[in-house]
Amino acid sequence: MSSQDARNTRLMMTAAAIVVAGGVGFGIAKLTTRPLPAAAPEAPTMAGPQTLDVPAAHLAAVGIAVETVRAGSLGGEILAPALVRPAPNGEAVVTAHAAGTLVRLTKRLGDPVRAGEALALLESRDAAAAAADRATAQAKLDLARKVAAREQRLFDQRVSPRQDLELAQAELAAAQAEALRAGTAASAIHVGSDGRSAAVVSPITGRVTAQTAALGAYVEPNAELFRVADPRFVQVEAQVSATDAGRLAPGDAAVLVRADGTTTDAVVRSITPTVSGETRTATVLLNPGTVAGLTPGVGLQARLTPKAGTGAGTSVLVPDEAVQSIDGRDVVFVRTAKGFQVQPVVVASRGGGRASIASGLTAGQSIATRNAFLLKAELQKGGEE
């Protein structure tokens, strides 16, 4: 073997040794080195603007409703039909207090009226008799006062005995009692200044909601002629099953939903202890926080939230139409001072036109509900621009 061949053999052996050493080292490093953690998937983000400037005056113009969300669960919330009714002090039946013929109608259906204002006038023999009794009693009272004053002077001058003075004082007291009775009777039937007419007077302030009085008709005492209602005093009656009535208590929160989708907060005032024999339901009386837009006779939907169903483990309930989809994510529009903020949420479940929000929203926040899709369209339009 030549020297050149010997050198080539040594180089090949050295290279083989290097390759073997590198393979062994790589194997050891692979066994001893920890693998790098896999990169976490990035959360989807929404492109475009995340806020909208919408003045409060524009909300009503475009029909966007705003509602304050509450804690609860779909299974714990009670949905019930409800009806707006006048409160006991908010409606009055106006009757005639004397028999007579209607000769004047000063108010008609729908007219406003003040407490103590006359709605109609009738000619009445009862009113004439009451006016005559009042005048007679007043004349006797004036005479009794004069007699009593004269007897007092004579007694002070030691001219008249005490017995005459006491008799005059007794007659004065009787005359005062008779004048009071006659005056009260005349006031009860609202005798006019002419001494022959009686007025039909409203006991409360409000508007005329019903009228049965007809000009020239003869009416009997206590006959209903008008109904007057004060729109400031209303209550809402919701009908619930006996089982749901047992879950409710005075002070529980409620939301009243009108036909146009707008809402009003309310509070449970009382629950009837028994159920109706006809409907098999109990009546829940609700006091609305505001009576604007609540007209007696109008039907509503009541969403009742028992306090027992609003524990720490419950979610937030919102109308299903409040949840919109943007860039593949469920969002709601949270009301801000200038408009709305897009808030991503996680919807746990849906049912009965309601959505249960697991995260992303807290109770007490105000969000757009009815026609929230208009905000979505405006937001997407702004992003395209």
C-alpha positions in Angstrom: 0.0 0.0 0.0 1.5 3.3 -1.0 1.6 6.3 1.3 -1.1 8.0 -0.7 -3.5 5.1 -0.2 -2.7 5.1 3.5 -3.6 8.8 3.9 -6.9 8.3 2.0 -7.8 5.4 4.3 -7.1 7.5 7.4 -9.3 10.4 6.1 -12.2 8.0 5.4 -11.9 6.5 8.9 -11.8 10.0 10.5 -14.9 11.1 8.5 -16.8 7.9 9.5 -15.9 8.5 13.1 -17.2 12.1 12.9 -20.5 10.9 11.4 -20.9 8.2 14.0 -20.1 10.7 16.8 -22.6 13.3 15.4 -25.3 10.7 15.2 -24.8 9.6 18.8 -24.8 13.2 20.0 -28.0 14.0 18.1 -29.7 10.9 19.6 -28.6 11.9 23.1 -29.8 15.5 22.6 -33.1 14.3 21.2 -33.6 12.1 24.3 -32.6 14.8 26.8 -34.1 17.9 25.3 -37.8 18.9 26.1 -40.0 19.4 23.1 -41.1 23.0 22.4 -44.8 23.7 23.3 -47.3 24.0 20.5 -48.4 27.5 19.7 -51.9 28.4 21.1 -54.5 29.1 18.4 -55.2 32.8 18.2 -58.7 33.9 19.1 -60.7 35.2 16.1 -60.7 39.0 15.9 -63.2 41.3 14.4 -62.2 43.7 11.7 -63.5 47.2 11.3 -64.8 49.7 13.8 -66.1 48.5 17.2 -68.1 51.6 18.3 -71.0 53.5 16.9 -72.0 57.1 17.7 -75.8 57.2 17.9 -77.6 60.1 19.7 -80.4 59.1 22.0 -82.9 61.1 19.9 -82.3 58.9 16.9 -83.1 55.7 18.8 -86.8 56.3 18.8 -86.8 57.5 15.2 -85.3 54.2 13.9 -87.1 52.0 16.4 -84.1 50.7 18.4 -85.0 49.7 21.9 -82.6 49.7 24.8 -83.0 47.3 27.8 -81.1 46.8 31.0 -80.2 43.1 31.3 -80.7 41.1 34.4 -79.2 37.9 35.9 -81.3 34.7 35.6 -81.7 31.5 33.8 -84.0 30.3 31.0 -85.6 27.8 33.4 -86.0 30.2 36.2 -87.7 33.1 34.3 -91.5 33.1 34.3 -93.3 34.3 31.2 -97.0 35.4 31.7 -99.7 37.3 29.9 -100.6 40.6 31.6 -103.2 43.3 31.4 -103.0 47.0 32.3 -105.7 48.1 34.6 -106.5 51.4 36.5 -105.3 51.4 40.1 -108.0 51.7 42.8 -107.3 55.4 43.1 -107.0 55.9 39.4 -110.6 55.4 38.2 -113.9 56.8 39.4 -117.5 56.1 38.5 -119.4 59.4 38.3 -123.0 59.2 39.3 -126.0 61.5 39.8 -126.7 62.1 43.5 -130.2 63.3 42.9 -133.0 62.4 40.6 -133.6 64.9 37.7 -133.4 65.7 34.0 -130.1 66.3 32.3 -130.2 69.9 30.9 -126.5 70.5 30.2 -123.4 68.4 29.4 -120.1 70.2 30.0 -117.8 67.4 29.3 -117.6 64.7 26.6 -115.8 61.5 26.0 -112.0 62.0 26.1 -112.1 65.5 27.6 -109.8 66.3 30.5 -111.4 67.0 33.9 -110.2 68.3 37.2 -111.3 67.0 40.6 -114.5 68.8 41.7 -115.3 70.0 38.1 -118.9 69.5 36.9 -119.5 67.1 34.0 -123.2 67.7 33.7 -126.1 69.7 35.2 -129.6 68.5 35.9 -132.8 70.1 37.1 -134.0 68.3 40.2 -136.9 68.6 42.7 -134.5 66.9 45.2 -132.1 69.7 44.7 -134.8 72.3 45.1 -136.0 70.7 48.3 -132.4 70.5 49.7 -131.8 74.2 48.8 -135.0 75.1 50.6 -134.1 73.1 53.7 -130.7 74.8 53.8 -132.2 78.2 53.5 -134.8 77.5 56.3 -132.1 76.1 58.6 -129.9 79.1 58.0 -132.8 81.5 58.8 -133.5 79.6 62.1 -129.9 79.7 63.0 -129.7 83.5 62.5 -132.8 84.0 64.7 -131.4 81.7 67.4 -128.1 83.7 67.4 -130.0 86.9 67.9 -132.2 85.5 70.7 -129.2 84.0 72.5 -127.3 87.3 72.3 -130.3 89.3 73.6 -130.8 86.9 76.5 -127.1 87.1 77.4 -127.4 90.9 77.6 -130.5 90.8 79.8 -128.9 88.2 82.0 -125.8 90.4 82.4 -128.1 93.3 83.4 -129.8 91.1 85.9 -133.1 91.5 84.1 -133.6 88.0 82.8 -133.2 84.8 84.8 -130.6 82.2 84.0 -133.2 79.8 82.9 -134.2 82.0 79.9 -130.5 82.3 78.9 -129.9 78.5 79.1 -133.0 77.9 77.0 -131.9 80.4 74.3 -128.4 78.7 74.2 -130.0 75.3 73.8 -132.1 76.5 70.9 -129.0 78.1 69.3 -127.2 74.7 69.5 -130.1 72.9 67.9 -130.3 75.5 65.1 -126.6 75.1 64.5 -127.0 71.3 64.2 -129.9 71.6 61.8 -128.1 74.2 59.6 -125.1 71.8 59.4 -127.3 68.9 58.4 -129.1 70.8 55.8 -125.9 72.3 54.4 -124.2 68.9 54.2 -127.2 67.4 52.4 -127.2 70.2 49.8 -123.5 69.8 49.3 -123.8 66.1 48.8 -126.0 66.5 45.8 -124.0 69.6 44.6 -126.9 72.0 44.6 -126.4 74.9 42.3 -126.5 78.6 43.1 -129.9 78.9 41.4 -131.4 76.6 44.1 -133.0 74.1 41.7 -130.2 72.4 39.8 -127.7 69.7 40.8 -124.2 69.2 39.3 -122.6 65.8 38.4 -119.1 66.3 39.7 -115.9 64.2 39.1 -114.1 63.2 42.3 -110.7 62.8 40.6 -108.5 64.5 38.0 -108.2 62.6 34.7 -110.0 62.1 31.4 -113.5 60.9 30.6 -113.2 57.3 29.4 -116.9 56.4 29.3 -120.1 58.3 28.9 -123.7 57.1 29.1 -125.4 60.4 29.9 -127.7 61.8 27.2 -129.1 65.3 27.1 -132.7 65.5 28.2 -132.7 62.1 29.8 -134.2 61.5 33.3 -131.8 59.9 35.7 -132.2 58.3 39.0 -129.9 58.7 42.0 -126.7 56.7 41.8 -127.1 56.1 38.1 -123.7 55.8 36.3 -123.2 58.7 33.9 -119.5 58.9 33.3 -116.2 57.2 34.1 -113.0 59.1 34.7 -109.5 57.6 34.7 -106.2 59.1 35.8 -103.4 57.7 33.5 -100.9 58.4 36.3 -102.3 55.6 38.4 -102.2 52.2 36.8 -101.3 48.6 37.8 -100.5 45.5 35.8 -102.1 42.2 36.5 -100.2 39.1 35.3 -101.7 35.6 35.3 -99.4 32.7 36.5 -99.9 29.1 37.4 -100.2 28.0 41.0 -96.7 26.5 40.8 -95.1 29.7 39.5 -97.0 31.8 42.0 -95.3 29.8 44.8 -91.9 30.9 43.5 -92.7 34.6 43.5 -92.5 37.0 46.4 -93.2 40.8 46.8 -90.2 42.8 45.6 -89.2 40.4 42.8 -88.2 42.1 39.6 -90.2 42.0 36.4 -90.1 43.4 32.9 -93.2 44.4 30.9 -92.9 44.0 27.1 -95.3 46.0 24.9 -96.6 44.9 21.5 -94.0 47.1 19.8 -91.1 45.4 21.7 -90.4 48.3 24.1 -90.0 47.4 27.7 -90.7 48.8 31.2 -89.3 47.7 34.5 -91.7 46.7 37.2 -91.8 45.2 40.7 -94.1 42.5 42.1 -96.4 44.1 44.7 -98.5 41.2 45.7 -99.7 37.7 44.7 -103.2 36.4 45.3 -103.1 33.4 47.8 -105.6 31.5 45.8 -106.2 30.6 42.1 -109.2 31.4 40.0 -111.7 28.7 39.7 -112.2 29.5 36.0 -108.7 30.2 34.8 -106.8 28.1 37.3 -104.3 30.9 37.6 -103.1 33.2 40.4 -103.0 37.0 39.9 -99.7 38.8 40.3 -100.0 42.6 40.8 -97.1 44.6 39.4 -96.2 48.2 40.0 -94.5 49.6 36.9 -91.6 52.0 37.4 -93.0 54.3 34.7 -96.6 54.5 33.4 -95.6 56.1 30.1 -97.3 54.2 27.3 -99.3 52.0 29.6 -103.0 52.5 28.8 -105.6 50.6 30.8 -107.0 47.7 28.8 -103.8 47.1 26.8 -102.3 43.6 26.9 -98.6 42.9 27.7 -96.1 40.1 28.3 -94.6 40.0 31.7 -91.2 38.5 32.4 -91.0 37.7 36.1 -87.6 36.9 37.7 -87.9 35.2 41.2 -85.1 36.1 43.5 -84.5 32.4 44.1 -83.5 32.1 40.5 -80.8 34.8 40.4 -78.0 33.3 42.3 -74.3 33.6 41.6 -74.4 30.6 39.3 -76.9 32.0 36.9 -76.2 33.7 33.6 -77.5 36.9 32.0 -80.7 36.8 30.0 -81.3 39.0 26.9 -83.8 39.0 24.1 -82.7 36.6 21.3 -82.8 39.5 18.7 -80.2 41.4 20.7 -77.5 38.9 19.8 -76.0 39.5 16.4 -73.3 37.6 14.5 -70.3 39.6 13.2 -67.2 37.9 11.7 -68.4 34.6 13.0 -68.8 35.7 16.6 -71.9 36.4 18.7 -72.0 40.0 19.9 -74.3 42.5 21.6 -74.3 46.3 21.4 -73.7 47.8 24.8 -75.1 51.3 25.3 -72.4 54.0 26.0 -72.6 57.7 26.6 -72.3 58.5 22.9 -73.7 55.4 21.2 -72.9 51.7 21.3 -69.9 49.4 21.9 -69.6 46.0 20.2 -69.3 43.4 22.9 -68.5 39.7 22.0 -70.4 37.3 24.1 -70.8 33.5 24.6 -74.3 32.3 24.2 -75.1 29.3 26.5 -78.6 28.4 25.2 -81.6 29.9 23.5 -85.3 29.3 24.0 -88.6 31.2 24.0 -87.2 34.2 22.3 -84.5 34.6 25.0 -80.8 33.9 25.0 -78.7 32.9 28.0 -75.3 34.7 28.0 -72.6 32.7 29.7 -69.8 35.4 29.5 -69.1 38.8 28.1 -72.0 40.6 29.7 -72.9 41.5 33.2 -76.2 42.3 34.9 -77.0 46.0 34.9 -75.6 46.8 31.5 -77.9 48.4 28.9 -77.9 46.8 25.4 -79.8 47.3 22.2 -82.6 44.8 21.8 -85.3 45.4 19.2 -83.9 46.3 15.8 -80.3 45.7 16.9 -79.6 44.4 13.4 -79.8 48.0 12.2 -76.7 48.7 14.3 -75.0 45.7 12.8 -75.8 47.0 9.3 -74.5 50.4 10.1 -71.3 49.0 11.6 -70.6 46.9 8.6 -71.3 49.8 6.3 -68.8 51.9 8.2 -66.2 49.1 7.9 -66.6 48.8 4.2 -66.2 52.6 3.8 
